[in-house]
Amino acid sequence: MSQLKQFIREHGEKLLRLAFTYVKSKEVAEDIVQDILLKELSSFRERRKIL
């Protein structure tokens, strides 16, 4: 399993619930989590370039 898939599996639902508590909209919470995951993917790719 890729590290990104593992990250999503471990943290995706928690992030979604946390975002929802602030915005009270499932769609907006999903957008927030998507942004977080895309930033994590970008950060992961940058770290791999360094190594």
C-alpha positions in Angstrom: 0.0 0.0 0.0 1.4 3.4 -0.9 2.1 5.8 1.9 -0.5 8.2 0.6 -3.2 5.6 0.6 -2.2 4.6 4.1 -2.3 8.3 5.2 -5.8 8.6 3.7 -7.0 5.4 5.3 -5.7 6.4 8.7 -6.6 10.1 8.7 -9.3 10.8 6.0 -12.4 10.2 8.1 -10.9 12.1 11.1 -10.1 15.0 8.9 -13.5 15.0 7.4 -15.3 15.0 10.8 -13.0 17.7 12.1 -13.6 19.9 9.1 -17.3 19.3 9.3 -17.4 20.5 12.9 -16.1 23.9 11.8 -18.0 24.4 8.5 -21.2 22.4 9.1 -21.4 21.4 5.4 -20.4 18.0 4.1 -19.4 19.4 0.7 -17.2 22.2 2.0 -15.7 19.7 4.5 -14.8 17.3 1.7 -13.2 20.2 -0.3 -11.1 21.1 2.7 -10.0 17.5 3.2 -9.2 17.2 -0.5 -7.0 20.3 -0.3 -5.2 18.9 2.7 -4.6 15.6 0.9 -3.4 17.3 -2.2 -0.9 19.4 -0.1 0.3 16.2 1.6 0.8 14.6 -1.8 2.8 17.5 -3.0 4.9 17.6 0.1 5.5 13.8 -0.2 6.7 14.2 -3.7 9.0 17.0 -2.7 10.5 14.9 0.1 11.1 12.0 -2.4 13.0 14.4 -4.7 15.4 15.3 -1.9 16.1 11.7 -1.0 
